[in-house]
Amino acid sequence: MTAPVSDLSADRSDLKVRVTDLGTIIDLPADALFDYDQATLTPAAETELRKAAELIRRSPGGSITVIGHTDSDGDAAYNQKLSEARAQTVGEWFGQQVGVRQRTLTAIGKGESAPIASNKTAAGADDPQGRAKNRRVEVMIPTS
């Protein structure tokens, strides 16, 4: 299945951006936004969030969805709450930004339920790199 390519993919500002049938998705690594096991933004997070906010400003109108994800380390219920709290924190930050706060913002958490990498190696050992990829916040921007 193909989707129209968004103008947003042309200038990524070194953010990881992908275009899907659902919209343009900005993948923000949680490790770049939060300290381990926390939902408070680090001082360095603002750099990444400002880049994402600029893409939102340049996008067509529509609601923005912020989706928090965790790795599978720890209790699933705890990870769910952490992912929700992180999505809420990022959504609140966007809600304070000129040109973004006018949009409807929805924050949801998916916990460990939607990994993009394995948390284990093929041999069954822990995979720190896979876990790091799964700890993320996605910002979904409508493409039209």
C-alpha positions in Angstrom: 0.0 0.0 0.0 1.3 3.4 -0.8 0.6 6.8 0.6 1.3 10.3 -0.8 4.6 11.6 0.3 4.4 14.5 2.7 6.3 17.7 2.1 7.4 17.2 5.7 9.7 14.4 4.7 11.8 16.7 2.6 13.4 18.5 5.5 13.8 16.2 8.5 16.0 18.5 10.6 17.8 15.3 11.5 14.7 13.9 13.2 13.6 10.3 12.4 10.5 10.8 10.3 8.4 8.3 8.4 5.3 8.7 6.3 2.6 6.1 6.6 -1.0 5.8 5.5 -2.0 7.3 8.9 0.2 10.4 8.6 3.7 11.6 9.2 5.3 10.1 12.3 8.2 11.7 14.1 10.0 9.1 16.3 11.6 10.7 19.3 13.8 8.4 21.4 12.7 8.5 25.0 16.4 8.5 26.0 16.8 11.9 24.3 13.8 13.3 26.2 13.8 11.6 29.7 16.1 10.2 32.3 15.7 6.5 32.9 12.3 5.6 34.5 11.2 9.3 34.5 8.5 11.3 32.8 10.0 14.8 33.4 11.8 16.3 30.4 15.5 16.7 30.5 17.1 20.1 29.6 18.4 18.5 26.4 14.9 17.4 25.4 13.9 20.9 24.3 16.2 20.7 21.3 14.5 17.6 19.9 11.0 18.9 20.7 11.6 22.3 19.0 12.5 20.5 15.8 9.3 18.4 16.0 7.3 21.5 16.8 8.6 23.2 13.6 7.5 20.2 11.5 4.1 20.4 13.2 3.8 24.2 12.4 4.6 23.4 8.7 2.1 20.6 8.4 -1.5 20.8 7.3 -4.0 21.4 10.0 -5.5 18.7 12.1 -5.1 17.0 15.4 -1.8 15.8 16.7 -1.4 12.5 18.5 1.5 11.9 20.9 2.1 8.2 21.7 4.4 7.0 24.4 6.1 3.6 24.3 8.4 1.6 26.7 10.5 -1.4 26.4 9.4 -4.7 28.1 11.7 -4.4 31.1 9.6 -4.4 34.3 5.9 -4.7 35.0 3.5 -4.2 32.1 1.1 -2.1 34.1 3.9 0.1 35.3 5.2 0.5 31.8 1.8 1.4 30.6 1.5 4.2 33.2 5.1 5.5 32.4 4.3 5.6 28.6 1.1 7.5 29.3 2.9 10.0 31.6 5.7 10.6 29.0 3.2 11.1 26.2 1.3 13.6 28.4 4.5 15.5 29.3 5.4 15.8 25.6 1.8 16.8 24.7 1.8 19.5 27.4 5.1 20.9 26.1 3.7 21.1 22.6 0.5 22.7 24.1 2.6 25.7 25.2 4.2 26.3 21.8 3.1 29.1 19.4 1.7 27.6 16.2 1.2 24.2 17.9 -1.0 25.0 20.8 -3.9 25.8 18.5 -4.1 22.2 17.5 -6.0 19.4 19.2 -3.4 17.3 21.0 -4.1 13.8 22.2 -1.7 11.9 24.4 -1.8 8.1 24.7 0.5 5.5 26.0 1.0 2.0 24.6 3.4 0.8 27.2 5.4 -2.2 25.9 2.6 -3.4 23.5 4.0 -2.0 20.2 7.7 -2.7 20.0 9.7 -1.8 16.9 12.7 -4.0 17.8 13.3 -7.1 19.8 14.1 -6.7 23.4 16.1 -10.0 23.2 18.9 -11.1 20.9 18.5 -14.2 18.7 20.2 -16.2 21.4 17.7 -15.0 24.0 20.0 -12.6 25.8 18.9 -9.0 26.7 19.3 -6.6 23.8 20.0 -3.1 25.2 20.0 -1.6 21.6 16.5 -3.1 20.9 15.2 -1.9 24.2 16.5 1.6 23.5 14.6 1.6 20.1 11.4 0.6 21.9 11.6 3.5 24.4 10.2 6.3 22.3 7.6 8.9 21.9 5.9 9.1 18.5 4.2 12.3 17.2 1.6 11.6 14.6 0.9 14.5 12.2 -1.9 14.2 9.7 -0.7 14.4 6.1 -3.8 16.2 4.7 
